[in-house]
Amino acid sequence: MAIYKVSFVIVGSNDPGAILNMSRAPVVGERVKLGGKTYQVVEVLNLIPPRGEFHYIHVTCKSVKAGESSDLPSN
């Protein structure tokens, strides 16, 4: 089973973000909860090629306010 080591960075915020182990990589437009706050994924990058079952991912997010809809196009 693959393990995704995901680094979350929050743009335009003093929030420190997070580094989490996940069972799948986040995708652009997805919403994630970090520390009780909701964020929307705006960019996903592979940091380095996978090493065995480990994938290293960098994710950029923006803050989402309660009730706010996505401004990203749906696929």
Residue frames as a rotation matrix with the C-alpha (Angstrom) as fourth column:
MET 1
0.580 0.814 0.000 0.00
0.814 -0.580 0.000 0.00
0.000 0.000 -1.000 0.00
ALA 2
-0.166 -0.634 0.756 1.36
0.594 -0.676 -0.436 3.41
0.787 0.376 0.488 -0.98
ILE 3
0.270 0.148 -0.952 2.04
0.874 -0.452 0.178 6.04
-0.404 -0.880 -0.251 1.67
TYR 4
0.261 -0.108 0.959 1.85
0.597 -0.763 -0.248 9.69
0.758 0.638 -0.135 0.66
LYS 5
-0.212 -0.391 -0.896 3.93
0.890 -0.457 -0.011 12.09
-0.405 -0.799 0.445 2.75
VAL 6
0.207 0.480 0.853 2.07
0.807 -0.576 0.128 15.32
0.553 0.662 -0.507 2.09
SER 7
-0.691 -0.443 -0.571 3.34
0.660 -0.709 -0.250 18.80
-0.294 -0.549 0.782 2.93
PHE 8
0.336 0.871 0.358 0.47
0.913 -0.395 0.105 21.30
0.233 0.292 -0.928 3.14
VAL 9
-0.819 -0.505 -0.271 1.23
0.543 -0.836 -0.083 25.02
-0.185 -0.215 0.959 2.78
ILE 10
0.292 0.951 -0.101 -1.51
0.907 -0.309 -0.286 27.63
-0.303 -0.008 -0.953 3.27
VAL 11
-0.537 -0.488 0.687 -1.12
0.730 -0.677 0.090 30.74
0.421 0.551 0.721 1.08
GLY 12
-0.296 0.382 0.876 -1.98
-0.093 -0.924 0.371 34.17
0.951 0.028 0.309 2.44
SER 13
0.812 0.583 0.028 -2.13
-0.136 0.142 0.981 32.95
0.568 -0.800 0.194 6.03
ASN 14
-0.053 -0.811 0.583 0.03
-0.946 -0.145 -0.288 32.67
0.318 -0.567 -0.759 9.12
ASP 15
0.825 0.398 0.402 -1.22
-0.501 0.843 0.194 29.10
-0.262 -0.361 0.895 9.50
PRO 16
-0.100 -0.979 0.175 1.82
-0.754 0.190 0.629 26.80
-0.650 -0.069 -0.757 9.70
GLY 17
0.132 0.177 -0.975 0.25
-0.853 0.522 -0.020 24.12
0.505 0.834 0.220 7.45
ALA 18
0.511 0.061 0.857 1.03
-0.615 0.723 0.315 20.48
-0.601 -0.688 0.407 8.16
ILE 19
-0.466 -0.543 -0.699 2.92
-0.820 0.562 0.110 17.38
0.333 0.624 -0.707 7.09
LEU 20
0.220 0.683 0.696 0.72
-0.799 0.536 -0.273 14.28
-0.560 -0.496 0.664 7.05
ASN 21
-0.941 -0.300 0.157 0.92
-0.179 0.835 0.521 10.64
-0.287 0.462 -0.839 6.00
MET 22
0.018 0.978 -0.209 -2.04
-0.824 -0.104 -0.558 9.85
-0.567 0.182 0.803 3.75
SER 23
-0.127 0.019 0.992 -3.28
0.214 0.977 0.009 6.80
-0.969 0.213 -0.128 1.84
ARG 24
0.266 0.163 0.950 -3.80
0.963 0.002 -0.270 8.86
-0.046 0.987 -0.156 -1.34
ALA 25
-0.814 -0.581 -0.017 -2.68
0.574 -0.808 0.134 12.16
-0.092 0.100 0.991 -2.79
PRO 26
-0.023 0.792 -0.610 -5.02
0.278 -0.581 -0.765 15.17
-0.960 -0.187 -0.207 -2.56
VAL 27
-0.306 -0.004 0.952 -6.35
0.952 -0.021 0.305 16.60
0.018 1.000 0.010 -5.84
VAL 28
-0.995 -0.068 0.071 -6.89
0.075 -0.993 0.093 20.20
0.064 0.098 0.993 -6.98
GLY 29
-0.369 0.905 0.212 -10.29
-0.455 -0.375 0.808 21.50
0.810 0.202 0.550 -5.87
GLU 30
0.070 0.344 -0.936 -10.59
0.583 0.747 0.319 19.05
0.810 -0.568 -0.148 -2.98
ARG 31
0.387 0.071 0.919 -11.26
-0.617 -0.720 0.316 20.40
0.685 -0.690 -0.235 0.50
VAL 32
-0.106 -0.500 -0.859 -9.16
0.490 0.726 -0.483 19.25
0.865 -0.472 0.168 3.42
LYS 33
0.891 0.341 0.300 -9.44
-0.118 -0.464 0.878 19.83
0.438 -0.818 -0.373 7.17
LEU 34
-0.118 -0.950 -0.291 -6.26
0.545 0.183 -0.818 20.73
0.830 -0.255 0.496 9.02
GLY 35
-0.903 -0.305 -0.304 -6.35
0.407 -0.372 -0.834 21.69
0.141 -0.876 0.460 12.68
GLY 36
-0.288 0.889 -0.357 -10.12
0.697 -0.061 -0.715 22.14
-0.657 -0.454 -0.602 12.62
LYS 37
-0.058 0.230 -0.971 -10.04
-0.457 -0.871 -0.179 24.59
-0.888 0.433 0.156 9.68
THR 38
0.512 0.317 0.798 -11.12
0.530 0.614 -0.584 23.89
-0.676 0.722 0.147 6.11
TYR 39
-0.218 -0.660 -0.719 -8.86
-0.438 -0.592 0.676 24.57
-0.872 0.463 -0.160 3.13
GLN 40
0.890 0.447 0.086 -9.15
-0.098 0.372 -0.923 24.07
-0.444 0.813 0.375 -0.61
VAL 41
0.016 -0.897 0.441 -6.33
0.499 0.389 0.774 22.47
-0.866 0.208 0.454 -2.58
VAL 42
0.760 0.223 -0.610 -5.11
-0.315 -0.694 -0.647 24.79
-0.568 0.684 -0.457 -5.36
GLU 43
0.357 -0.700 -0.618 -1.89
-0.827 0.071 -0.558 23.01
0.435 0.710 -0.554 -6.43
VAL 44
0.816 -0.166 0.554 -0.38
-0.187 0.831 0.524 19.53
-0.548 -0.531 0.647 -6.09
LEU 45
0.462 -0.749 -0.475 3.27
-0.789 -0.103 -0.605 18.81
0.404 0.654 -0.639 -6.95
ASN 46
0.887 -0.346 -0.305 5.44
0.412 0.892 0.185 15.71
0.208 -0.289 0.934 -6.69
LEU 47
0.768 -0.640 -0.031 8.56
-0.503 -0.632 0.590 16.75
-0.397 -0.438 -0.807 -4.77
ILE 48
-0.458 -0.881 -0.123 10.72
-0.825 0.370 0.427 13.80
-0.331 0.297 -0.896 -5.83
PRO 49
-0.178 0.388 -0.904 10.05
-0.591 0.693 0.413 10.51
0.787 0.608 0.106 -7.61
PRO 50
0.791 0.528 0.310 8.44
-0.570 0.450 0.687 7.84
0.223 -0.720 0.657 -5.41
ARG 51
-0.446 -0.895 -0.001 10.83
-0.788 0.394 -0.472 5.76
0.423 -0.210 -0.881 -3.32
GLY 52
-0.969 0.211 -0.130 9.39
0.242 0.918 -0.313 2.30
0.053 -0.335 -0.941 -2.92
GLU 53
-0.156 0.986 -0.051 5.92
0.933 0.165 0.320 2.78
0.324 0.002 -0.946 -1.50
PHE 54
-0.017 0.093 -0.996 6.61
0.665 -0.742 -0.081 6.37
-0.746 -0.664 -0.049 -0.35
HIS 55
0.067 0.135 0.989 5.40
0.856 -0.517 0.012 9.33
0.513 0.845 -0.150 -2.43
TYR 56
-0.457 -0.310 -0.834 6.47
0.724 -0.674 -0.146 12.86
-0.516 -0.671 0.532 -1.47
ILE 57
-0.005 0.652 0.758 3.86
0.882 -0.355 0.311 15.50
0.472 0.670 -0.573 -2.33
HIS 58
-0.896 -0.160 -0.415 3.66
0.331 -0.863 -0.381 19.29
-0.297 -0.478 0.826 -1.85
VAL 59
-0.082 0.946 0.314 0.15
0.947 -0.024 0.320 20.77
0.311 0.323 -0.894 -1.65
THR 60
-0.991 -0.107 0.084 -0.73
0.085 -0.971 -0.225 24.47
0.106 -0.216 0.971 -1.72
CYS 61
-0.219 0.957 -0.191 -4.08
0.959 0.247 0.136 25.39
0.177 -0.153 -0.972 -0.16
LYS 62
-0.716 0.124 0.687 -6.21
-0.143 -0.989 0.029 28.46
0.684 -0.077 0.726 0.44
SER 63
-0.905 0.426 0.011 -8.52
0.016 0.060 -0.998 29.15
-0.426 -0.903 -0.061 3.36
VAL 64
-0.571 0.819 0.066 -12.23
0.244 0.092 0.965 28.42
0.784 0.567 -0.252 2.87
LYS 65
-0.822 0.380 0.425 -14.87
-0.568 -0.495 -0.657 30.17
-0.039 -0.781 0.623 4.90
ALA 66
-0.668 0.638 0.383 -18.00
0.320 0.711 -0.626 28.29
-0.672 -0.295 -0.679 6.04
GLY 67
0.359 0.932 0.036 -20.58
0.344 -0.096 -0.934 28.18
-0.867 0.348 -0.356 3.26
GLU 68
0.051 -0.420 -0.906 -18.13
-0.726 -0.639 0.255 29.43
-0.686 0.644 -0.338 0.63
SER 69
0.893 0.255 0.370 -18.35
0.064 0.742 -0.667 27.66
-0.445 0.620 0.647 -2.73
SER 70
0.022 -0.927 0.374 -15.37
0.666 0.293 0.686 26.68
-0.746 0.234 0.623 -4.85
ASP 71
0.541 0.081 -0.837 -14.03
-0.461 -0.803 -0.377 29.23
-0.703 0.590 -0.397 -7.33
LEU 72
-0.652 -0.758 0.027 -12.22
-0.447 0.413 0.793 26.45
-0.612 0.505 -0.608 -9.20
PRO 73
-0.108 0.627 -0.771 -13.76
-0.961 0.133 0.243 24.95
0.255 0.767 0.588 -12.33
SER 74
0.228 0.234 0.945 -15.35
-0.527 0.846 -0.082 21.54
-0.819 -0.480 0.316 -11.81
ASN 75
-0.728 -0.544 -0.416 -14.15
-0.656 0.377 0.654 18.65
-0.199 0.749 -0.632 -13.96
